[in-house]
Amino acid sequence: MKKITIAIDGHSSCGKSTMAKDLAREVGYVYVDTGAMYRSVTLFALRNGLFTADGIDEEALRQRMPEIKISFKFNAETGRPDTYLNGELVEQDIRTMEVSNHVSPIATLGFVREAMVAQQQQMGKDKGVVMDGRDIGTVVFPDAELKVFVTASAEVRALRRYDELKGKGMEADYDEILKNVQERDYIDSHREVSPLKKADDALELDNSNMTIAEQKQWLLDRFNEAVK
């Protein structure tokens, strides 16, 4: 069976990563969580004092971008890949609300996106990859054989994020999460560099009222159609 590239884009907390991870495991493809890559850059910036009262010290971050190496390693316990920043496991650290509240401004920076896109294209050069993010079908892999754009209401997405954090034993405030989701939607859709938008040839999925099992089956069906 021929290998293809699968690009899954969509709003924050719409479940696209879960769908992408499950499909990759099911069909034996490599999964790349591009959102985790931007979160890792954000964590690096926070840890190194690159956020000031006025925002991001862009020049300092630009100078230090070559220091940022992001990789993924398969976790046999969870059956999913974990994110590593410069060799350190940061899967939990990058999912905090502090990182969520700072990631969108980082992701709007052209030099950050350029560096991440180059890494992403390298990861997917041999096909057989499932990648999810905001600009995979429009910028990273415009020639992907299967493109999906996932959406859901802001309220549903905030509740999913709340449940996810609570399930991990982390602090969570629904109203704060909803505000964060709405702010990220606006920033992601209005940024100058690679704004979040549906590719012309992408299939749209509103999963507001779908179970994870239903989403998984829908995506697997689309995959089987694409590889025929």
Accessible surface in RSA format (square Angstrom, percent):
REM  Atomic radii and reference values for relative SASA: ProtOr
REM  Chains: A
REM  Algorithm: Lee & Richards
REM  Probe-radius: 1.40
REM  Slices: 20
REM RES _ NUM      All-atoms   Total-Side   Main-Chain    Non-polar    All polar
REM                ABS   REL    ABS   REL    ABS   REL    ABS   REL    ABS   REL
RES MET A   1   184.52  95.6 100.26  66.4  84.27 200.6 103.65  88.1  80.88 107.2
RES LYS A   2   115.76  56.5  96.32  59.1  19.44  46.3  70.98  63.9  44.79  47.7
RES LYS A   3   121.64  59.3 109.73  67.3  11.91  28.4  60.21  54.2  61.42  65.4
RES ILE A   4     0.19   0.1   0.19   0.1   0.00   0.0   0.19   0.1   0.00   0.0
RES THR A   5     4.67   3.3   4.67   4.7   0.00   0.0   1.63   2.2   3.04   4.6
RES ILE A   6     0.00   0.0   0.00   0.0   0.00   0.0   0.00   0.0   0.00   0.0
RES ALA A   7     0.41   0.4   0.04   0.1   0.38   0.9   0.04   0.1   0.38   1.0
RES ILE A   8     0.00   0.0   0.00   0.0   0.00   0.0   0.00   0.0   0.00   0.0
RES ASP A   9     6.42   4.5   6.42   6.4   0.00   0.0   1.11   2.6   5.32   5.3
RES GLY A  10     0.00   0.0   0.00   N/A   0.00   0.0   0.00   0.0   0.00   0.0
RES HIS A  11    35.88  19.6  35.73  24.8   0.15   0.4  16.61  17.1  19.27  22.4
RES SER A  12     2.57   2.2   1.20   1.6   1.37   3.2   2.50   5.3   0.08   0.1
RES SER A  13    29.96  25.3   5.75   7.7  24.21  55.8  17.37  37.0  12.58  17.6
RES CYS A  14     0.29   0.2   0.00   0.0   0.29   0.7   0.00   0.0   0.29   0.3
RES GLY A  15    22.74  28.0   0.00   N/A  22.74  28.0  19.85  54.5   2.90   6.5
RES LYS A  16    12.13   5.9  11.73   7.2   0.40   1.0   2.51   2.3   9.62  10.2
RES SER A  17    30.95  26.2  30.13  40.2   0.82   1.9  17.56  37.4  13.39  18.8
RES THR A  18    39.66  28.2  39.50  40.0   0.16   0.4   9.68  13.0  29.98  45.3
RES MET A  19     4.93   2.6   2.93   1.9   2.01   4.8   4.15   3.5   0.79   1.0
RES ALA A  20     0.00   0.0   0.00   0.0   0.00   0.0   0.00   0.0   0.00   0.0
RES LYS A  21    35.40  17.3  31.90  19.6   3.50   8.3   3.53   3.2  31.87  33.9
RES ASP A  22     8.64   6.1   7.46   7.4   1.18   2.8   0.45   1.1   8.19   8.2
RES LEU A  23     4.61   2.6   2.62   1.9   1.99   5.0   4.36   3.1   0.25   0.7
RES ALA A  24     3.93   3.6   3.59   5.5   0.33   0.8   3.62   5.1   0.31   0.8
RES ARG A  25   115.30  48.4  88.13  44.9  27.17  64.7  54.20  74.1  61.11  37.0
RES GLU A  26    96.61  55.5  60.44  45.7  36.17  86.1  18.42  35.6  78.19  63.8
RES VAL A  27    38.97  25.6  10.67   9.7  28.30  68.2  19.23  16.7  19.74  53.5
RES GLY A  28    62.40  77.0   0.00   N/A  62.40  77.0  35.54  97.5  26.86  60.2
RES TYR A  29    26.74  12.5  10.70   6.1  16.03  41.7  11.06   8.3  15.68  19.3
RES VAL A  30    92.58  60.9  87.08  78.8   5.50  13.3  92.58  80.4   0.00   0.0
RES TYR A  31    13.54   6.3   4.86   2.8   8.68  22.6   4.86   3.7   8.68  10.7
RES VAL A  32     3.16   2.1   3.16   2.9   0.00   0.0   3.16   2.7   0.00   0.0
RES ASP A  33     6.51   4.6   6.51   6.5   0.00   0.0   3.02   7.1   3.49   3.5
RES THR A  34     2.93   2.1   2.93   3.0   0.00   0.0   0.63   0.9   2.29   3.5
RES GLY A  35    24.04  29.7   0.00   N/A  24.04  29.7  23.48  64.4   0.57   1.3
RES ALA A  36     0.05   0.0   0.00   0.0   0.05   0.1   0.00   0.0   0.05   0.1
RES MET A  37     0.00   0.0   0.00   0.0   0.00   0.0   0.00   0.0   0.00   0.0
RES TYR A  38    14.00   6.5  14.00   8.0   0.00   0.0  13.95  10.5   0.05   0.1
RES ARG A  39    17.48   7.3  17.48   8.9   0.00   0.0   0.97   1.3  16.52  10.0
RES SER A  40     0.00   0.0   0.00   0.0   0.00   0.0   0.00   0.0   0.00   0.0
RES VAL A  41     0.00   0.0   0.00   0.0   0.00   0.0   0.00   0.0   0.00   0.0
RES THR A  42     0.00   0.0   0.00   0.0   0.00   0.0   0.00   0.0   0.00   0.0
RES LEU A  43    14.77   8.2  14.77  10.6   0.00   0.0  14.77  10.4   0.00   0.0
RES PHE A  44    13.50   6.8  13.20   8.2   0.30   0.8  13.50   8.2   0.00   0.0
RES ALA A  45     0.00   0.0   0.00   0.0   0.00   0.0   0.00   0.0   0.00   0.0
RES LEU A  46    37.00  20.6  16.80  12.0  20.20  50.8  18.16  12.8  18.84  50.7
RES ARG A  47   116.05  48.7  76.33  38.9  39.73  94.6  50.25  68.7  65.81  39.9
RES ASN A  48    54.07  37.3  30.84  29.8  23.22  55.9   8.58  20.7  45.49  44.0
RES GLY A  49    56.45  69.6   0.00   N/A  56.45  69.6  34.66  95.1  21.79  48.8
RES LEU A  50    11.67   6.5  11.56   8.3   0.10   0.3  11.67   8.2   0.00   0.0
RES PHE A  51    43.50  21.8  22.33  13.8  21.17  55.1  22.43  13.6  21.07  60.3
RES THR A  52    73.84  52.5  52.39  53.1  21.45  51.1  56.09  75.3  17.74  26.8
RES ALA A  53   116.61 107.2  63.94  98.7  52.67 119.8  77.56 109.2  39.05 103.4
RES ASP A  54   146.08 102.3 106.27 105.8  39.81  94.1  37.90  89.2 108.18 107.9
RES GLY A  55    30.66  37.8   0.00   N/A  30.66  37.8  29.52  81.0   1.14   2.6
RES ILE A  56    33.25  18.9  10.78   8.0  22.47  54.2  10.79   7.8  22.47  61.0
RES ASP A  57    59.55  41.7  52.27  52.0   7.29  17.2  12.74  30.0  46.82  46.7
RES GLU A  58    83.99  48.2  80.35  60.8   3.64   8.7  17.67  34.2  66.32  54.1
RES GLU A  59    94.29  54.1  91.30  69.1   2.99   7.1  61.72 119.4  32.57  26.6
RES ALA A  60    28.31  26.0  20.45  31.6   7.86  17.9  27.53  38.8   0.77   2.1
RES LEU A  61     0.00   0.0   0.00   0.0   0.00   0.0   0.00   0.0   0.00   0.0
RES ARG A  62   114.15  47.9 106.07  54.1   8.09  19.3  37.63  51.4  76.53  46.4
RES GLN A  63   123.57  69.1 101.25  74.0  22.32  53.1  36.66  78.0  86.91  65.9
RES ARG A  64    75.02  31.5  75.02  38.2   0.00   0.0  23.08  31.5  51.95  31.5
RES MET A  65    19.32  10.0  13.83   9.2   5.49  13.1  14.09  12.0   5.23   6.9
RES PRO A  66    95.18  69.4  77.57  70.7  17.60  64.0  88.65  73.2   6.53  40.6
RES GLU A  67    84.83  48.7  69.33  52.4  15.50  36.9  43.26  83.7  41.57  33.9
RES ILE A  68     3.33   1.9   0.00   0.0   3.33   8.0   0.00   0.0   3.33   9.1
RES LYS A  69   126.82  61.9 124.85  76.6   1.97   4.7 104.60  94.1  22.23  23.7
RES ILE A  70    11.08   6.3   0.00   0.0  11.08  26.7   0.15   0.1  10.92  29.6
RES SER A  71    47.64  40.3  45.15  60.3   2.49   5.7  38.91  82.9   8.73  12.2
RES PHE A  72    44.53  22.3  16.42  10.2  28.10  73.1  16.58  10.1  27.95  80.0
RES LYS A  73   109.49  53.4 104.60  64.2   4.90  11.7  71.34  64.2  38.15  40.6
RES PHE A  74   138.42  69.3 106.34  65.9  32.09  83.5 106.34  64.5  32.09  91.8
RES ASN A  75    39.83  27.5  33.68  32.5   6.14  14.8   9.09  21.9  30.73  29.7
RES ALA A  76    92.44  85.0  64.57  99.6  27.87  63.4  65.72  92.5  26.72  70.8
RES GLU A  77   173.18  99.4 132.77 100.4  40.41  96.2  50.95  98.5 122.23  99.8
RES THR A  78    81.73  58.1  57.82  58.6  23.91  57.0  64.84  87.1  16.89  25.5
RES GLY A  79    15.70  19.4   0.00   N/A  15.70  19.4  13.02  35.7   2.68   6.0
RES ARG A  80    65.15  27.4  64.96  33.1   0.19   0.5  17.10  23.4  48.05  29.1
RES PRO A  81    26.46  19.3  18.63  17.0   7.83  28.5  18.63  15.4   7.83  48.7
RES ASP A  82    16.74  11.7  16.74  16.7   0.00   0.0   0.41   1.0  16.34  16.3
RES THR A  83     1.67   1.2   1.67   1.7   0.00   0.0   0.00   0.0   1.67   2.5
RES TYR A  84    37.76  17.6  37.76  21.5   0.00   0.0  10.22   7.7  27.54  33.9
RES LEU A  85     6.84   3.8   5.49   3.9   1.34   3.4   5.49   3.9   1.34   3.6
RES ASN A  86    73.82  50.9  40.91  39.5  32.92  79.3  32.87  79.1  40.95  39.6
RES GLY A  87    57.20  70.5   0.00   N/A  57.20  70.5  29.81  81.8  27.40  61.4
RES GLU A  88    79.82  45.8  74.14  56.1   5.68  13.5  42.88  82.9  36.94  30.2
RES LEU A  89    90.10  50.2  75.18  53.8  14.92  37.5  75.18  52.8  14.92  40.1
RES VAL A  90     0.19   0.1   0.00   0.0   0.19   0.5   0.19   0.2   0.00   0.0
RES GLU A  91    31.84  18.3  31.42  23.8   0.42   1.0  22.26  43.1   9.58   7.8
RES GLN A  92    96.66  54.1  94.52  69.1   2.15   5.1  53.79 114.5  42.87  32.5
RES ASP A  93    54.86  38.4  48.18  48.0   6.68  15.8   9.12  21.5  45.74  45.6
RES ILE A  94     0.00   0.0   0.00   0.0   0.00   0.0   0.00   0.0   0.00   0.0
RES ARG A  95    28.80  12.1  28.80  14.7   0.00   0.0   3.63   5.0  25.17  15.3
RES THR A  96    44.99  32.0  44.04  44.7   0.94   2.2  42.41  57.0   2.57   3.9
RES MET A  97    25.49  13.2  21.19  14.0   4.30  10.2  20.80  17.7   4.70   6.2
RES GLU A  98   102.61  58.9  93.94  71.1   8.68  20.7  31.13  60.2  71.48  58.4
RES VAL A  99     1.70   1.1   1.70   1.5   0.00   0.0   1.70   1.5   0.00   0.0
RES SER A 100     1.03   0.9   0.00   0.0   1.03   2.4   0.00   0.0   1.03   1.4
RES ASN A 101    70.17  48.4  44.83  43.3  25.34  61.0  18.31  44.1  51.86  50.1
RES HIS A 102    53.26  29.1  53.10  36.9   0.16   0.4  28.93  29.8  24.32  28.3
RES VAL A 103     6.11   4.0   6.11   5.5   0.00   0.0   6.11   5.3   0.00   0.0
RES SER A 104     4.95   4.2   3.64   4.9   1.31   3.0   3.80   8.1   1.14   1.6
RES PRO A 105    49.41  36.0  44.67  40.7   4.74  17.2  48.66  40.2   0.75   4.7
RES ILE A 106     0.00   0.0   0.00   0.0   0.00   0.0   0.00   0.0   0.00   0.0
RES ALA A 107     8.49   7.8   8.49  13.1   0.00   0.0   8.49  12.0   0.00   0.0
RES THR A 108    40.21  28.6  30.47  30.9   9.74  23.2  17.94  24.1  22.27  33.7
RES LEU A 109    17.50   9.7  15.74  11.3   1.77   4.4  17.50  12.3   0.00   0.0
RES GLY A 110    31.08  38.3   0.00   N/A  31.08  38.3  18.91  51.9  12.17  27.3
RES PHE A 111    33.96  17.0  23.46  14.5  10.50  27.3  25.70  15.6   8.27  23.7
RES VAL A 112     0.00   0.0   0.00   0.0   0.00   0.0   0.00   0.0   0.00   0.0
RES ARG A 113     4.88   2.0   4.88   2.5   0.00   0.0   2.63   3.6   2.25   1.4
RES GLU A 114   131.49  75.5 122.10  92.4   9.40  22.4  45.18  87.4  86.31  70.5
RES ALA A 115    33.01  30.4  21.99  33.9  11.02  25.1  31.31  44.1   1.70   4.5
RES MET A 116     0.55   0.3   0.55   0.4   0.00   0.0   0.55   0.5   0.00   0.0
RES VAL A 117    18.65  12.3  18.65  16.9   0.00   0.0  18.65  16.2   0.00   0.0
RES ALA A 118    61.17  56.2  49.02  75.6  12.15  27.6  54.47  76.7   6.69  17.7
RES GLN A 119    48.22  27.0  42.72  31.2   5.49  13.1  30.91  65.8  17.31  13.1
RES GLN A 120     0.44   0.2   0.44   0.3   0.00   0.0   0.00   0.0   0.44   0.3
RES GLN A 121    74.93  41.9  71.08  51.9   3.84   9.2  20.51  43.6  54.42  41.3
RES GLN A 122   107.45  60.1 100.89  73.7   6.56  15.6  43.58  92.8  63.86  48.4
RES MET A 123    65.98  34.2  36.36  24.1  29.62  70.5  44.46  37.8  21.52  28.5
RES GLY A 124     2.76   3.4   0.00   N/A   2.76   3.4   0.12   0.3   2.64   5.9
RES LYS A 125   129.53  63.2  96.36  59.1  33.17  79.0  75.05  67.6  54.48  58.0
RES ASP A 126   108.74  76.2  88.50  88.1  20.24  47.9  38.09  89.7  70.65  70.5
RES LYS A 127    91.95  44.9  81.06  49.7  10.89  25.9  60.16  54.2  31.79  33.9
RES GLY A 128     2.81   3.5   0.00   N/A   2.81   3.5   0.24   0.7   2.57   5.8
RES VAL A 129     0.94   0.6   0.94   0.8   0.00   0.0   0.94   0.8   0.00   0.0
RES VAL A 130     0.00   0.0   0.00   0.0   0.00   0.0   0.00   0.0   0.00   0.0
RES MET A 131     0.00   0.0   0.00   0.0   0.00   0.0   0.00   0.0   0.00   0.0
RES ASP A 132     2.27   1.6   2.27   2.3   0.00   0.0   0.00   0.0   2.27   2.3
RES GLY A 133     1.37   1.7   0.00   N/A   1.37   1.7   1.37   3.8   0.00   0.0
RES ARG A 134    28.91  12.1  26.76  13.6   2.15   5.1  13.56  18.5  15.35   9.3
RES ASP A 135     2.20   1.5   2.20   2.2   0.00   0.0   0.00   0.0   2.20   2.2
RES ILE A 136     0.33   0.2   0.33   0.2   0.00   0.0   0.33   0.2   0.00   0.0
RES GLY A 137     1.53   1.9   0.00   N/A   1.53   1.9   0.70   1.9   0.83   1.9
RES THR A 138    35.42  25.2  11.91  12.1  23.51  56.0  14.89  20.0  20.52  31.0
RES VAL A 139    57.59  37.9  46.06  41.7  11.53  27.8  49.57  43.1   8.03  21.8
RES VAL A 140     3.14   2.1   0.00   0.0   3.14   7.6   0.00   0.0   3.14   8.5
RES PHE A 141    28.12  14.1  25.88  16.0   2.25   5.8  28.12  17.1   0.00   0.0
RES PRO A 142    68.64  50.0  59.16  53.9   9.47  34.4  59.16  48.8   9.47  58.9
RES ASP A 143   128.59  90.1 109.28 108.8  19.32  45.7  42.85 100.8  85.75  85.5
RES ALA A 144    10.46   9.6   0.00   0.0  10.46  23.8   1.10   1.6   9.35  24.8
RES GLU A 145    72.39  41.6  39.46  29.9  32.93  78.4  31.76  61.4  40.63  33.2
RES LEU A 146     9.16   5.1   8.12   5.8   1.04   2.6   9.16   6.4   0.00   0.0
RES LYS A 147    15.37   7.5  11.48   7.0   3.89   9.3   3.25   2.9  12.12  12.9
RES VAL A 148     1.53   1.0   0.00   0.0   1.53   3.7   0.00   0.0   1.53   4.1
RES PHE A 149    16.47   8.2  16.47  10.2   0.00   0.0  16.47  10.0   0.00   0.0
RES VAL A 150     0.00   0.0   0.00   0.0   0.00   0.0   0.00   0.0   0.00   0.0
RES THR A 151    23.53  16.7  23.53  23.9   0.00   0.0  11.15  15.0  12.38  18.7
RES ALA A 152     6.07   5.6   0.00   0.0   6.07  13.8   2.14   3.0   3.93  10.4
RES SER A 153    49.17  41.5  35.56  47.5  13.60  31.3  44.01  93.7   5.16   7.2
RES ALA A 154    18.87  17.3  14.10  21.8   4.77  10.8  14.10  19.9   4.77  12.6
RES GLU A 155    92.19  52.9  90.36  68.4   1.83   4.3  46.87  90.7  45.32  37.0
RES VAL A 156    43.05  28.3  41.05  37.2   2.00   4.8  42.83  37.2   0.22   0.6
RES ARG A 157     8.10   3.4   8.10   4.1   0.00   0.0   0.00   0.0   8.10   4.9
RES ALA A 158     0.00   0.0   0.00   0.0   0.00   0.0   0.00   0.0   0.00   0.0
RES LEU A 159    93.58  52.1  93.58  67.0   0.00   0.0  93.58  65.7   0.00   0.0
RES ARG A 160    65.65  27.6  57.91  29.5   7.74  18.4  45.55  62.3  20.10  12.2
RES ARG A 161    14.88   6.2  13.49   6.9   1.39   3.3   7.99  10.9   6.89   4.2
RES TYR A 162    59.84  27.9  59.84  34.0   0.00   0.0  27.84  20.9  32.00  39.4
RES ASP A 163    80.29  56.2  71.05  70.7   9.24  21.9  28.66  67.5  51.63  51.5
RES GLU A 164    75.37  43.3  62.66  47.4  12.71  30.3  36.60  70.8  38.77  31.7
RES LEU A 165     1.28   0.7   1.28   0.9   0.00   0.0   1.28   0.9   0.00   0.0
RES LYS A 166   102.25  49.9  86.81  53.3  15.44  36.8  43.97  39.6  58.28  62.1
RES GLY A 167    71.03  87.6   0.00   N/A  71.03  87.6  36.74 100.8  34.29  76.8
RES LYS A 168    81.80  39.9  54.44  33.4  27.35  65.1  54.63  49.2  27.16  28.9
RES GLY A 169    72.19  89.0   0.00   N/A  72.19  89.0  36.27  99.5  35.91  80.4
RES MET A 170    38.79  20.1  30.35  20.1   8.45  20.1  35.91  30.5   2.88   3.8
RES GLU A 171   159.67  91.7 146.25 110.6  13.42  32.0  67.67 130.9  92.00  75.1
RES ALA A 172    19.78  18.2   0.00   0.0  19.78  45.0   3.60   5.1  16.18  42.8
RES ASP A 173    74.01  51.8  68.78  68.5   5.23  12.4  22.45  52.8  51.57  51.4
RES TYR A 174    71.53  33.4  67.22  38.2   4.31  11.2  56.92  42.8  14.61  18.0
RES ASP A 175   106.71  74.7  99.41  98.9   7.29  17.2  31.56  74.3  75.14  74.9
RES GLU A 176    75.94  43.6  69.04  52.2   6.90  16.4  35.00  67.7  40.94  33.4
RES ILE A 177     1.05   0.6   1.05   0.8   0.00   0.0   1.05   0.8   0.00   0.0
RES LEU A 178    32.68  18.2  32.68  23.4   0.00   0.0  32.68  22.9   0.00   0.0
RES LYS A 179   126.97  61.9 125.34  76.9   1.63   3.9  87.75  79.0  39.22  41.8
RES ASN A 180     9.00   6.2   7.73   7.5   1.27   3.1   1.95   4.7   7.05   6.8
RES VAL A 181     1.99   1.3   1.99   1.8   0.00   0.0   1.99   1.7   0.00   0.0
RES GLN A 182    86.39  48.3  78.15  57.1   8.24  19.6  29.65  63.1  56.74  43.0
RES GLU A 183    79.72  45.8  74.97  56.7   4.75  11.3  36.72  71.0  43.00  35.1
RES ARG A 184    21.85   9.2  21.85  11.1   0.00   0.0   3.84   5.2  18.01  10.9
RES ASP A 185    26.35  18.5  25.50  25.4   0.85   2.0  16.40  38.6   9.95   9.9
RES TYR A 186   138.71  64.8 133.89  76.2   4.82  12.5  98.94  74.4  39.77  49.0
RES ILE A 187    57.70  32.8  54.13  40.3   3.56   8.6  57.36  41.3   0.33   0.9
RES ASP A 188     4.22   3.0   4.22   4.2   0.00   0.0   0.00   0.0   4.22   4.2
RES SER A 189    45.78  38.7  28.49  38.0  17.29  39.8  19.06  40.6  26.72  37.4
RES HIS A 190   113.22  61.9  84.87  59.0  28.36  72.5  64.84  66.8  48.39  56.3
RES ARG A 191    16.05   6.7   1.36   0.7  14.69  35.0  11.04  15.1   5.01   3.0
RES GLU A 192   173.99  99.9 138.14 104.5  35.85  85.4  58.45 113.1 115.54  94.3
RES VAL A 193    57.32  37.7  53.94  48.8   3.38   8.1  57.25  49.7   0.07   0.2
RES SER A 194    20.36  17.2   8.30  11.1  12.06  27.8   5.65  12.0  14.71  20.6
RES PRO A 195    37.88  27.6  36.99  33.7   0.89   3.2  36.99  30.5   0.89   5.5
RES LEU A 196    10.08   5.6   1.42   1.0   8.67  21.8   1.42   1.0   8.67  23.3
RES LYS A 197   121.95  59.5 116.13  71.3   5.82  13.9  66.22  59.6  55.73  59.4
RES LYS A 198    78.43  38.3  61.10  37.5  17.33  41.3  29.16  26.2  49.27  52.5
RES ALA A 199    11.03  10.1   5.00   7.7   6.03  13.7   8.72  12.3   2.31   6.1
RES ASP A 200   150.83 105.7 117.07 116.5  33.77  79.8  41.93  98.7 108.90 108.6
RES ASP A 201    96.55  67.6  69.13  68.8  27.42  64.8  48.11 113.2  48.44  48.3
RES ALA A 202    11.49  10.6   2.92   4.5   8.57  19.5   2.92   4.1   8.57  22.7
RES LEU A 203    77.87  43.4  74.97  53.6   2.90   7.3  77.87  54.7   0.00   0.0
RES GLU A 204    99.81  57.3  71.45  54.1  28.35  67.5  21.79  42.2  78.02  63.7
RES LEU A 205    11.61   6.5  10.54   7.5   1.06   2.7  11.61   8.2   0.00   0.0
RES ASP A 206    86.51  60.6  66.28  66.0  20.23  47.8  27.23  64.1  59.28  59.1
RES ASN A 207     0.00   0.0   0.00   0.0   0.00   0.0   0.00   0.0   0.00   0.0
RES SER A 208    25.23  21.3  14.25  19.0  10.99  25.3  12.01  25.6  13.22  18.5
RES ASN A 209   147.49 101.7 111.36 107.6  36.13  87.0  40.42  97.3 107.06 103.5
RES MET A 210    49.15  25.5  37.19  24.6  11.96  28.5  32.94  28.0  16.20  21.5
RES THR A 211    79.67  56.7  71.95  72.9   7.72  18.4  77.18 103.7   2.49   3.8
RES ILE A 212   108.49  61.7 103.66  77.2   4.83  11.6 103.77  74.7   4.72  12.8
RES ALA A 213    72.52  66.7  60.98  94.1  11.54  26.3  64.89  91.4   7.63  20.2
RES GLU A 214    90.76  52.1  83.43  63.1   7.33  17.4  38.10  73.7  52.66  43.0
RES GLN A 215     9.38   5.2   9.38   6.9   0.00   0.0   0.41   0.9   8.97   6.8
RES LYS A 216    74.29  36.2  71.77  44.0   2.53   6.0  31.40  28.3  42.89  45.7
RES GLN A 217    95.83  53.6  94.67  69.2   1.16   2.8  43.42  92.4  52.41  39.8
RES TRP A 218    53.16  21.3  48.89  23.7   4.26  10.0  34.53  18.4  18.63  30.2
RES LEU A 219     0.77   0.4   0.77   0.6   0.00   0.0   0.77   0.5   0.00   0.0
RES LEU A 220    32.15  17.9  32.15  23.0   0.00   0.0  32.15  22.6   0.00   0.0
RES ASP A 221    52.32  36.6  49.72  49.5   2.60   6.2  11.29  26.6  41.03  40.9
RES ARG A 222    48.75  20.5  46.99  24.0   1.76   4.2   8.96  12.2  39.80  24.1
RES PHE A 223     7.05   3.5   7.05   4.4   0.00   0.0   7.05   4.3   0.00   0.0
RES ASN A 224    60.81  41.9  59.93  57.9   0.87   2.1  18.49  44.5  42.32  40.9
RES GLU A 225    97.99  56.3  82.79  62.6  15.20  36.2  39.39  76.2  58.61  47.9
RES ALA A 226    26.09  24.0   5.48   8.5  20.61  46.9  17.18  24.2   8.91  23.6
RES VAL A 227    13.42   8.8   4.21   3.8   9.21  22.2   4.21   3.7   9.21  25.0
RES LYS A 228   196.03  95.6 136.62  83.8  59.41 141.4 119.30 107.4  76.73  81.7
END  Absolute sums over single chains surface
CHAIN  1 A    10769.7       8451.4       2318.3       5786.4       4983.2
END  Absolute sums over all chains
TOTAL         10769.7       8451.4       2318.3       5786.4       4983.2
